[in-house]
């Protein structure tokens, strides 16, 4: 994260993102804070579990959902046979206990073998609800019980990236230490690396690499971290990716290499460090090279440097 920015970044009402549900093609839009300091409600229809909203309304029926939302342990125990039921939003009692951070309820539900990774209509698991509402102890309890940190709930965000972005490295380490299907895990780790590049955030790169994140992993629909950093002109991050042995010629969705992206932006130092480490100055994207991109966008110093490199390579 860049200096001077607020670590608790909030989305505006207009900054609505698409939430991808892993088990279906359905997508819903939802505007929520990435890390909330207040409760993010999973069920917008529920405001008070004890009182009717007006004189003509009936109180909510007594069941495990109302018991969980009111943090009523004895009543939860009475309705524990409903532990895996879902409401109209796809939420289970475990979702609501995680949302409110009600640890006794979490313990009760887990001890009665509630499903730990049910996915609601927004693509959220109980672990997601705990992370979003910043209930970190509850999140650790769920991870210890086997909850997966790799379900994506908003584009490329997962409980893992949320924990990393909030600098909860202990929780992230706990997540990464759990066994997981490797294909699913590598995809989530790659997303996290790309997220670090976009946010210019070097602090958790080493954690991801130490836990097996692969910079050569072939993902077609996610820009490579080195490409992202080169496009942003982020010299320090580019150096980190190079030191981690990132592939220098990985193409992005436009067919450009990191060197081409750096040349397009006129980032001389980034171009120089890429060439110094072996980036191919003669690589082509159709009829274009890094040199022609520099010329096209009016970056004379970069163009002169790349022309000299091309001539030296020819000789």
MARDO-764775 format. One record per residue: x, y, z of N, C-alpha, C, CB in turn. Coordinates in steps of 0.05 Angstrom, whole numbers, padded with zeros to 5 digits, always signed. Glycine has a CB too. Layout:
% residues N
XYZXYZXYZXYZ
...
% end
This chain:
% residues 315
+00017-00024+00000+00000+00000+00000+00018+00025+00000-00019+00000+00024
+00010+00045-00015+00027+00068-00018+00027+00084+00008+00018+00086-00041
+00049+00099+00013+00051+00116+00037+00029+00137+00035+00079+00128+00039
+00018+00143+00059-00001+00164+00060-00030+00155+00055+00005+00185+00041
-00033+00130+00048-00060+00120+00044-00071+00107+00069-00061+00100+00021
-00097+00106+00071-00110+00094+00094-00111+00064+00091-00138+00105+00098
-00100+00050+00111-00100+00021+00109-00128+00009+00108-00084+00009+00133
-00147+00022+00122-00175+00014+00120-00188+00028+00097-00190+00020+00147
-00185+00017+00073-00195+00030+00049-00225+00024+00046-00179+00021+00024
-00241+00044+00042-00270+00040+00038-00278+00046+00010-00285+00058+00058
-00296+00030-00001-00307+00035-00027-00329+00056-00024-00317+00009-00040
-00331+00073-00044-00353+00093-00044-00378+00079-00054-00346+00117-00061
-00401+00094-00051-00426+00083-00061-00425+00077-00091-00449+00102-00054
-00409+00093-00105-00407+00089-00134-00387+00067-00142-00399+00115-00147
-00370+00060-00123-00349+00040-00129-00360+00012-00125-00324+00045-00112
-00378+00004-00142-00391-00022-00139-00376-00042-00156-00421-00020-00147
-00370-00065-00143-00355-00085-00157-00371-00110-00160-00329-00091-00143
-00364-00127-00179-00379-00151-00184-00368-00174-00167-00378-00159-00214
-00385-00187-00153-00377-00209-00135-00381-00235-00150-00393-00209-00108
-00360-00250-00154-00362-00275-00169-00368-00298-00150-00336-00281-00184
-00389-00313-00155-00396-00335-00138-00383-00360-00149-00427-00339-00136
-00366-00374-00134-00350-00396-00144-00366-00419-00155-00331-00405-00124
-00391-00424-00145-00405-00448-00152-00427-00444-00173-00417-00460-00127
-00429-00420-00184-00449-00416-00204-00439-00393-00222-00476-00409-00191
-00455-00388-00244-00449-00366-00262-00463-00340-00254-00458-00374-00290
-00478-00342-00232-00492-00318-00223-00472-00298-00211-00514-00325-00202
-00477-00272-00216-00460-00251-00203-00478-00229-00193-00439-00240-00223
-00473-00220-00170-00488-00199-00158-00470-00175-00153-00502-00207-00132
-00481-00152-00151-00466-00128-00145-00471-00119-00117-00472-00105-00164
-00450-00112-00103-00452-00104-00075-00430-00084-00068-00450-00129-00056
-00437-00063-00055-00417-00043-00046-00413-00046-00017-00427-00014-00053
-00389-00056-00009-00383-00060+00019-00354-00051+00024-00386-00090+00026
-00348-00043+00049-00320-00037+00056-00303-00061+00055-00319-00023+00083
-00278-00059+00046-00260-00081+00046-00254-00090+00074-00234-00074+00031
-00249-00072+00092-00244-00078+00120-00262-00060+00136-00214-00076+00128
-00283-00071+00147-00303-00054+00160-00296-00051+00189-00331-00066+00157
-00300-00027+00200-00299-00022+00228-00326-00023+00241-00285+00005+00235
-00347-00028+00224-00374-00032+00234-00385-00057+00220-00392-00007+00228
-00407-00066+00230-00418-00091+00220-00428-00088+00191-00440-00101+00238
-00421-00107+00174-00431-00109+00147-00453-00130+00148-00409-00115+00126
-00478-00123+00144-00500-00141+00148-00502-00160+00124-00526-00127+00153
-00505-00186+00130-00510-00206+00110-00539-00207+00101-00501-00233+00120
-00557-00198+00118-00585-00198+00112-00596-00171+00117-00600-00220+00129
-00600-00155+00096-00608-00127+00101-00637-00124+00111-00606-00112+00075
-00652-00146+00111-00679-00145+00121-00681-00147+00151-00696-00167+00108
-00659-00156+00164-00659-00160+00193-00646-00137+00206-00645-00187+00200
-00661-00123+00224-00649-00101+00239-00650-00106+00269-00665-00075+00232
-00672-00118+00278-00674-00123+00307-00689-00150+00310-00690-00101+00321
-00676-00168+00323-00687-00195+00325-00708-00198+00347-00665-00215+00330
-00712-00177+00363-00730-00180+00386-00756-00164+00382-00716-00171+00411
-00754-00140+00369-00777-00123+00367-00787-00121+00338-00769-00095+00377
-00814-00120+00334-00825-00115+00307-00817-00088+00297-00855-00119+00307
-00816-00085+00271-00808-00059+00259-00830-00038+00263-00802-00062+00230
-00855-00046+00264-00877-00028+00270-00899-00044+00283-00887-00013+00245
-00921-00030+00290-00942-00044+00305-00956-00065+00289-00962-00023+00314
-00955-00064+00263-00969-00084+00247-00952-00108+00240-00978-00071+00221
-00926-00108+00247-00908-00130+00240-00906-00149+00264-00881-00119+00233
-00902-00174+00256-00897-00195+00276-00868-00197+00282-00909-00222+00267
-00860-00204+00307-00832-00210+00313-00821-00232+00295-00828-00217+00342
-00796-00233+00291-00783-00254+00276-00789-00281+00289-00753-00250+00272
-00793-00302+00274-00799-00328+00286-00775-00338+00302-00806-00349+00264
-00780-00353+00323-00759-00363+00339-00747-00388+00325-00769-00371+00367
-00723-00386+00317-00708-00408+00304-00678-00403+00309-00715-00410+00274
-00662-00419+00296-00633-00416+00301-00622-00390+00290-00618-00440+00289
-00635-00379+00269-00625-00354+00257-00630-00331+00277-00640-00348+00231
-00654-00329+00287-00660-00307+00306-00644-00311+00332-00690-00306+00313
-00640-00336+00340-00624-00342+00364-00595-00333+00360-00625-00371+00371
-00584-00339+00336-00556-00332+00331-00553-00301+00329-00547-00345+00304
-00571-00288+00315-00569-00259+00312-00572-00244+00339-00590-00249+00293
-00586-00256+00358-00589-00244+00384-00569-00254+00404-00617-00249+00395
-00550-00271+00394-00529-00282+00412-00540-00297+00436-00510-00259+00422
-00562-00312+00431-00575-00327+00452-00566-00356+00451-00607-00326+00449
-00546-00362+00467-00533-00389+00466-00553-00411+00472-00510-00390+00486
-00569-00407+00493-00588-00428+00501-00609-00434+00480-00602-00420+00527
-00618-00412+00467-00637-00416+00445-00624-00429+00421-00650-00389+00438
-00599-00422+00415-00585-00435+00394-00583-00465+00399-00557-00423+00390
-00577-00472+00423-00575-00500+00430-00601-00514+00427-00565-00503+00459
-00623-00500+00433-00650-00512+00430-00656-00518+00401-00671-00493+00441
-00646-00501+00382-00651-00505+00354-00627-00515+00338-00661-00478+00342
-00608-00528+00352-00583-00536+00340-00588-00555+00316-00565-00549+00360
-00611-00569+00316-00616-00587+00293-00619-00572+00267-00642-00604+00299
-00623-00545+00269-00625-00529+00245-00598-00517+00236-00645-00506+00250
-00576-00527+00246-00550-00514+00243-00541-00511+00214-00529-00531+00258
-00550-00528+00196-00542-00526+00168-00564-00515+00150-00532-00553+00158
-00585-00504+00161-00606-00493+00145-00596-00466+00133-00632-00488+00161
-00609-00458+00110-00602-00433+00097-00626-00415+00095-00589-00438+00069
-00622-00389+00095-00644-00370+00091-00645-00361+00062-00641-00346+00110
-00662-00341+00057-00666-00333+00029-00642-00320+00017-00689-00314+00027
-00622-00312+00033-00597-00300+00023-00575-00321+00021-00589-00278+00042
-00582-00346+00027-00562-00367+00026-00544-00369+00050-00544-00363+00002
-00551-00354+00071-00535-00354+00096-00543-00377+00114-00538-00327+00110
-00523-00387+00128-00528-00407+00148-00524-00394+00176-00509-00432+00145
-00532-00408+00197-00526-00396+00224-00497-00389+00228-00535-00416+00245
-00479-00405+00216-00451-00400+00219-00443-00373+00206-00434-00423+00207
-00456-00367+00183-00451-00341+00171-00457-00318+00191-00469-00337+00146
-00480-00320+00204-00488-00298+00222-00471-00297+00247-00517-00302+00230
-00464-00320+00258-00446-00320+00281-00419-00308+00274-00442-00349+00292
-00409-00314+00250-00384-00302+00241-00387-00272+00236-00374-00316+00215
-00409-00264+00225-00414-00236+00219-00414-00219+00245-00441-00233+00205
-00426-00230+00266-00428-00214+00291-00404-00219+00309-00453-00221+00306
-00387-00239+00302-00364-00246+00319-00372-00259+00345-00349-00221+00325
-00394-00274+00345-00404-00288+00369-00390-00314+00373-00435-00292+00367
-00368-00314+00388-00350-00337+00391-00364-00361+00404-00326-00329+00407
-00380-00357+00425-00394-00381+00437-00412-00395+00416-00411-00373+00461
-00425-00379+00399-00441-00390+00378-00425-00405+00357-00457-00369+00364
-00401-00394+00350-00383-00407+00332-00375-00434+00343-00358-00390+00326
-00367-00435+00368-00358-00460+00381-00380-00480+00381-00348-00454+00410
-00405-00471+00388-00428-00489+00389-00433-00501+00361-00453-00475+00399
-00434-00484+00341-00440-00494+00314-00418-00513+00303-00443-00471+00295
-00393-00506+00308-00371-00523+00299-00371-00549+00313-00345-00509+00302
-00377-00549+00339-00377-00574+00355-00399-00592+00346-00379-00567+00385
-00420-00581+00334-00442-00598+00323-00439-00602+00293-00469-00585+00330
-00414-00598+00283-00407-00605+00256-00423-00590+00235-00411-00635+00251
-00426-00564+00239-00437-00547+00218-00418-00546+00195-00442-00518+00229
-00429-00543+00171-00412-00541+00147-00396-00515+00149-00429-00541+00121
-00369-00517+00145-00352-00493+00149-00350-00475+00125-00325-00502+00158
-00356-00485+00101-00353-00469+00077-00378-00466+00060-00331-00481+00060
-00401-00462+00072-00425-00456+00055-00422-00429+00042-00451-00457+00072
-00432-00426+00018-00429-00401+00003-00456-00389-00001-00415-00407-00025
-00458-00363+00007-00484-00350+00004-00487-00337-00024-00488-00329+00026
-00508-00322-00028-00514-00310-00054-00493-00290-00063-00541-00298-00054
-00478-00279-00044-00458-00259-00050-00430-00272-00054-00456-00238-00028
-00429-00298-00053-00403-00312-00055-00387-00313-00029-00386-00299-00076
-00400-00306-00007-00386-00305+00019-00389-00331+00034-00397-00283+00036
-00367-00340+00046-00368-00362+00065-00368-00349+00093-00343-00381+00062
-00373-00365+00114-00371-00353+00141-00343-00340+00146-00376-00375+00162
-00322-00352+00136-00295-00340+00139-00294-00312+00126-00274-00358+00127
-00306-00309+00103-00308-00283+00090-00322-00263+00108-00321-00285+00063
-00345-00272+00119-00361-00254+00137-00344-00245+00161-00386-00268+00146
-00329-00263+00172-00312-00257+00195-00290-00237+00188-00300-00282+00207
-00277-00242+00165-00255-00224+00156-00266-00196+00150-00241-00236+00132
-00288-00195+00134-00300-00169+00126-00307-00153+00150-00324-00174+00108
-00317-00166+00171-00325-00152+00195-00303-00150+00216-00349-00165+00207
-00279-00159+00208-00255-00155+00224-00256-00171+00250-00251-00126+00230
-00269-00194+00250-00269-00212+00273-00246-00232+00269-00297-00226+00277
-00222-00224+00276-00199-00240+00269-00196-00266+00286-00174-00224+00273
-00204-00265+00311-00204-00289+00328-00223-00310+00317-00210-00282+00357
-00247-00300+00309-00267-00318+00297-00256-00330+00271-00293-00303+00292
-00242-00313+00255-00231-00322+00230-00211-00345+00235-00217-00299+00215
-00194-00342+00255-00175-00362+00262-00189-00388+00270-00156-00353+00284
-00210-00386+00286-00225-00409+00294-00236-00424+00270-00248-00401+00313
-00246-00409+00251-00257-00422+00227-00235-00435+00210-00272-00401+00210
-00213-00422+00207-00190-00434+00193-00181-00459+00206-00167-00414+00190
-00179-00459+00233-00171-00482+00248-00191-00505+00245-00168-00476+00278
-00216-00498+00239-00237-00518+00236-00238-00529+00207-00264-00507+00244
-00221-00517+00189-00219-00527+00162-00231-00509+00141-00233-00553+00160
-00239-00484+00148-00250-00466+00128-00228-00458+00108-00262-00440+00142
-00236-00456+00083-00217-00449+00062-00214-00419+00059-00226-00462+00035
-00189-00409+00058-00185-00380+00053-00183-00373+00024-00159-00372+00067
-00190-00392+00006-00185-00388-00022-00210-00382-00039-00171-00412-00033
-00233-00380-00027-00257-00373-00042-00257-00343-00049-00283-00381-00027
-00261-00337-00075-00261-00309-00083-00289-00297-00079-00253-00306-00113
-00290-00274-00066-00316-00262-00060-00320-00235-00075-00319-00258-00031
-00299-00224-00086-00302-00199-00101-00279-00198-00121-00303-00174-00083
-00285-00205-00146-00264-00205-00166-00241-00223-00157-00254-00177-00173
-00218-00211-00150-00195-00227-00142-00191-00228-00112-00170-00217-00156
-00210-00219-00097-00207-00218-00068-00216-00244-00055-00222-00195-00056
-00201-00253-00035-00207-00277-00020-00201-00271+00010-00191-00301-00030
-00210-00288+00028-00202-00284+00056-00172-00281+00059-00212-00307+00073
-00157-00296+00043-00127-00294+00044-00118-00266+00037-00114-00314+00025
-00127-00255+00015-00118-00228+00007-00128-00207+00027-00127-00221-00022
-00151-00212+00038-00162-00193+00058-00144-00193+00083-00190-00200+00066
-00136-00217+00092-00118-00218+00115-00091-00205+00110-00114-00248+00124
-00080-00210+00086-00054-00198+00079-00056-00167+00077-00044-00209+00053
-00077-00158+00064-00080-00129+00060-00085-00114+00087-00103-00124+00041
-00095-00129+00107-00099-00116+00133-00075-00122+00151-00125-00126+00146
-00054-00132+00140-00028-00137+00154-00032-00157+00177-00018-00111+00165
-00051-00176+00174-00054-00197+00194-00038-00221+00185-00085-00205+00197
-00011-00218+00186+00007-00238+00175+00006-00265+00191+00035-00228+00175
+00000-00263+00216-00002-00288+00232-00026-00304+00222-00005-00282+00261
-00049-00291+00218-00072-00304+00207-00067-00315+00179-00096-00285+00207
-00054-00299+00163-00048-00308+00135-00030-00332+00136-00034-00285+00120
-00009-00332+00153+00008-00355+00156-00008-00380+00164+00031-00350+00176
-00026-00376+00183-00043-00398+00191-00060-00409+00168-00062-00390+00214
-00070-00391+00152-00086-00399+00128-00069-00415+00109-00098-00374+00114
-00045-00404+00103-00028-00417+00083-00016-00443+00092-00005-00398+00076
-00016-00448+00118-00006-00473+00129-00025-00496+00127+00003-00469+00158
-00050-00490+00119-00071-00511+00118-00069-00525+00091-00099-00499+00122
-00074-00552+00090-00074-00566+00065-00096-00557+00046-00076-00596+00070
-00091-00558+00021-00111-00549+00001-00104-00562-00026-00111-00518-00001
-00125-00566-00042-00121-00575-00070-00102-00555-00084-00148-00577-00085
-00080-00564-00095-00059-00547-00104-00067-00528-00126-00036-00564-00113
-00084-00537-00145-00092-00519-00167-00107-00495-00156-00109-00535-00187
-00125-00500-00137-00141-00479-00125-00123-00460-00109-00163-00490-00106
-00104-00472-00095-00085-00457-00078-00067-00439-00095-00068-00476-00061
-00056-00450-00117-00038-00434-00134-00052-00411-00147-00025-00452-00155
-00077-00415-00155-00092-00394-00167-00097-00371-00147-00120-00404-00177
-00103-00378-00122-00107-00358-00102-00081-00343-00095-00119-00371-00076
-00059-00358-00094-00033-00345-00088-00025-00326-00111-00012-00367-00084
-00030-00334-00136-00024-00317-00159-00040-00292-00158-00029-00333-00185
-00066-00295-00151-00083-00271-00148-00071-00252-00126-00112-00280-00140
-00062-00264-00105-00051-00248-00083-00025-00233-00091-00045-00266-00058
-00009-00246-00107+00015-00233-00118+00008-00210-00136+00033-00253-00133
-00012-00214-00154-00021-00193-00171-00033-00170-00155-00042-00203-00191
-00047-00177-00133-00058-00157-00116-00036-00140-00103-00076-00170-00094
-00015-00153-00094+00008-00138-00083+00020-00119-00103+00029-00158-00073
+00022-00128-00128+00033-00110-00149+00015-00086-00154+00037-00126-00175
-00011-00091-00155-00030-00068-00160-00029-00048-00138-00058-00079-00164
-00027-00058-00113-00027-00040-00090+00001-00029-00083-00039-00055-00066
+00021-00037-00099+00049-00029-00093+00057-00037-00064+00053+00001-00098
+00049-00061-00057+00052-00069-00029+00072-00093-00028+00025-00078-00017
+00097-00087-00020+00118-00108-00020+00118-00125+00005+00144-00096-00023
+00103-00117+00026+00107-00129+00052+00100-00159+00054+00091-00114+00073
+00081-00168+00037+00074-00196+00040+00082-00213+00016+00044-00198+00043
+00099-00202-00002+00108-00219-00024+00123-00243-00014+00126-00202-00043
+00142-00239+00004+00159-00260+00014+00143-00282+00028+00180-00250+00033
+00122-00274+00042+00104-00294+00055+00092-00312+00034+00082-00280+00071
+00082-00301+00013+00069-00317-00009+00089-00335-00022+00056-00298-00029
+00113-00324-00029+00133-00340-00042+00143-00363-00024+00157-00323-00050
+00146-00357+00002+00154-00378+00021+00134-00400+00023+00159-00365+00049
+00109-00394+00018+00088-00415+00019+00082-00427-00008+00063-00403+00032
+00099-00423-00027+00097-00437-00052+00084-00422-00075+00082-00461-00048
+00080-00396-00073+00069-00381-00095+00089-00382-00119+00064-00351-00087
+00078-00387-00143+00095-00392-00166+00091-00370-00186+00088-00420-00179
+00113-00354-00190+00111-00331-00209+00110-00341-00238+00135-00313-00205
+00116-00366-00243+00114-00377-00270+00088-00391-00275+00138-00395-00275
+00070-00390-00256+00045-00404-00259+00029-00392-00282+00028-00402-00233
+00019-00409-00301+00006-00399-00325-00023-00391-00320+00008-00419-00347
-00029-00366-00316-00056-00356-00313-00061-00336-00335-00060-00344-00284
-00080-00342-00352-00084-00325-00376-00100-00300-00370-00098-00341-00397
-00119-00301-00351-00137-00278-00348-00128-00259-00325-00165-00288-00342
-00104-00263-00314-00094-00245-00293-00067-00234-00302-00092-00260-00266
-00064-00208-00303-00037-00197-00311-00015-00207-00292-00038-00166-00311
+00008-00212-00303+00030-00221-00287+00039-00198-00268+00054-00231-00305
+00047-00205-00244+00056-00184-00225+00078-00166-00236+00065-00196-00199
+00097-00178-00250+00119-00161-00262+00108-00142-00283+00141-00179-00274
+00089-00152-00299+00077-00135-00319+00062-00111-00306+00058-00151-00336
+00048-00117-00284+00033-00096-00270+00052-00075-00260+00016-00108-00247
+00073-00084-00246+00092-00065-00235+00107-00049-00256+00112-00080-00217
+00114-00062-00278+00127-00048-00300+00109-00027-00312+00136-00067-00322
+00083-00033-00315+00064-00015-00326+00060+00009-00308+00037-00029-00331
+00062+00005-00282+00059+00026-00262+00085+00042-00258+00051+00015-00235
+00107+00032-00270+00133+00045-00266+00144+00042-00238+00131+00074-00273
+00137+00021-00225+00145+00017-00197+00171+00002-00196+00123+00001-00181
+00193+00018-00195+00220+00007-00197+00226-00013-00174+00241+00029-00196
+00219-00006-00150+00225-00023-00127+00211-00050-00129+00217-00010-00101
+00186-00050-00137+00171-00075-00140+00182-00091-00163+00141-00069-00144
+00190-00078-00185+00202-00092-00208+00227-00107-00199+00208-00073-00231
+00244-00093-00183+00268-00106-00173+00261-00131-00156+00284-00086-00156
+00240-00128-00139+00232-00151-00123+00223-00175-00140+00210-00143-00104
+00208-00169-00160+00199-00191-00178+00222-00204-00192+00178-00181-00198
+00241-00188-00202+00264-00199-00215+00280-00216-00196+00282-00176-00226
+00284-00206-00172+00299-00222-00152+00285-00248-00145+00304-00206-00127
+00259-00248-00148+00243-00273-00143+00242-00290-00168+00215-00266-00133
+00257-00283-00189+00259-00299-00213+00233-00299-00229+00267-00327-00207
+00220-00276-00230+00196-00274-00247+00204-00276-00277+00181-00247-00242
+00188-00289-00293+00194-00290-00322+00193-00262-00335+00174-00309-00336
+00214-00256-00349+00217-00229-00360+00201-00225-00386+00246-00223-00366
+00193-00246-00399+00179-00244-00425+00150-00252-00423+00193-00261-00445
+00138-00254-00399+00110-00261-00397+00093-00239-00410+00102-00265-00367
+00075-00247-00427+00058-00227-00441+00032-00222-00425+00050-00238-00469
+00023-00197-00428-00003-00191-00415-00026-00195-00435-00003-00161-00404
-00049-00185-00428-00072-00190-00446-00071-00175-00472-00097-00181-00432
-00053-00155-00474-00050-00141-00500-00027-00152-00516-00045-00111-00494
-00013-00172-00505+00010-00183-00519+00036-00169-00513+00006-00182-00548
+00036-00151-00494+00060-00135-00487+00076-00149-00465+00053-00107-00478
+00103-00146-00467+00121-00156-00446+00124-00134-00425+00149-00164-00458
+00136-00140-00402+00141-00119-00382+00158-00096-00394+00156-00131-00358
+00178-00102-00410+00194-00081-00422+00177-00063-00440+00217-00093-00438
+00159-00074-00455+00142-00058-00472+00124-00040-00456+00125-00076-00490
+00114-00050-00434+00096-00034-00417+00112-00011-00404+00084-00052-00395
+00136-00017-00395+00153+00004-00383+00160+00025-00403+00178-00008-00370
+00166+00016-00428+00173+00035-00449+00149+00053-00457+00183+00020-00474
+00126+00041-00457+00102+00056-00464+00097+00078-00443+00077+00037-00464
+00104+00072-00418+00100+00093-00397+00124+00111-00394+00095+00079-00371
+00146+00106-00408+00169+00124-00407+00185+00120-00381+00160+00152-00409
+00185+00097-00370+00198+00092-00344+00227+00082-00350+00183+00071-00327
+00245+00101-00351+00273+00095-00359+00286+00075-00341+00289+00120-00360
+00285+00079-00314+00298+00062-00295+00287+00033-00297+00296+00073-00267
+00261+00031-00300+00249+00004-00302+00259-00010-00327+00218+00006-00301
+00259+00005-00349+00269-00007-00374+00298-00016-00371+00267+00014-00398
+00314+00001-00358+00343-00006-00355+00347-00031-00338+00357+00018-00342
+00333-00033-00316+00336-00057-00299+00326-00082-00312+00322-00053-00272
+00305-00080-00329+00295-00103-00343+00316-00112-00364+00268-00097-00357
+00326-00093-00379+00346-00100-00400+00371-00111-00387+00353-00075-00417
+00380-00099-00365+00404-00108-00350+00401-00137-00341+00409-00090-00326
+00376-00146-00336+00372-00173-00327+00363-00192-00349+00351-00173-00305
+00365-00183-00374+00361-00201-00396+00335-00198-00412+00362-00228-00386
+00319-00178-00407+00295-00174-00423+00302-00170-00452+00279-00150-00412
+00286-00182-00470+00292-00182-00498+00282-00155-00511+00278-00206-00512
+00301-00138-00519+00294-00112-00531+00283-00116-00559+00319-00094-00532
+00287-00139-00571+00277-00143-00599+00250-00158-00599+00297-00159-00614
+00239-00165-00576+00213-00178-00575+00192-00161-00589+00205-00185-00546
+00174-00175-00603+00153-00160-00618+00125-00167-00608+00156-00167-00648
+00108-00147-00610+00080-00150-00606+00067-00140-00632+00069-00133-00581
+00062-00159-00650+00054-00152-00677+00078-00138-00691+00030-00133-00677
+00074-00114-00699+00096-00098-00712+00110-00081-00692+00084-00081-00734
+00102-00081-00667+00114-00063-00647+00135-00076-00630+00092-00052-00630
+00154-00059-00621+00174-00068-00601+00173-00047-00578+00203-00069-00614
+00189-00052-00558+00191-00033-00536+00200-00006-00547+00210-00043-00514
+00219-00007-00566+00229+00018-00578+00207+00034-00592+00252+00012-00597
+00191+00020-00608+00171+00035-00623+00149+00045-00605+00158+00016-00644
+00144+00031-00583+00125+00042-00563+00135+00068-00550+00119+00021-00541
+00161+00068-00544+00173+00092-00532+00172+00115-00552+00202+00087-00524
+00177+00110-00577+00175+00131-00598+00146+00141-00600+00186+00121-00625
+00128+00121-00602+00099+00128-00606+00089+00146-00584+00083+00102-00606
+00098+00142-00559+00088+00158-00537+00106+00181-00529+00084+00140-00512
+00126+00186-00546+00142+00210-00542+00163+00209-00520+00125+00233-00538
+00172+00185-00513+00191+00183-00491+00219+00181-00503+00185+00158-00473
+00231+00204-00509+00256+00205-00525+00279+00191-00511+00263+00234-00530
+00282+00196-00485+00305+00185-00470+00303+00154-00470+00305+00195-00441
+00279+00144-00466+00275+00115-00466+00280+00104-00494+00247+00107-00456
+00270+00117-00514+00273+00108-00542+00303+00107-00549+00258+00126-00561
+00318+00127-00542+00347+00128-00548+00361+00105-00534+00359+00155-00539
+00354+00100-00509+00367+00078-00494+00360+00051-00507+00357+00078-00465
+00335+00047-00515+00328+00021-00526+00340+00017-00554+00297+00019-00528
+00341+00039-00570+00354+00037-00596+00383+00029-00593+00352+00064-00611
+00397+00041-00574+00425+00034-00569+00427+00004-00561+00437+00051-00546
+00408-00005-00544+00409-00034-00536+00404-00052-00559+00388-00039-00514
+00385-00045-00577+00380-00061-00601+00404-00062-00619+00355-00050-00616
+00417-00040-00623+00441-00040-00640+00463-00056-00628+00450-00011-00645
+00466-00055-00602+00487-00070-00588+00481-00100-00590+00489-00062-00559
+00455-00107-00588+00447-00135-00590+00452-00146-00618+00418-00139-00583
+00448-00129-00639+00453-00137-00666+00482-00142-00672+00441-00116-00686
+00499-00124-00660+00528-00127-00664+00539-00150-00647+00542-00100-00657
% end
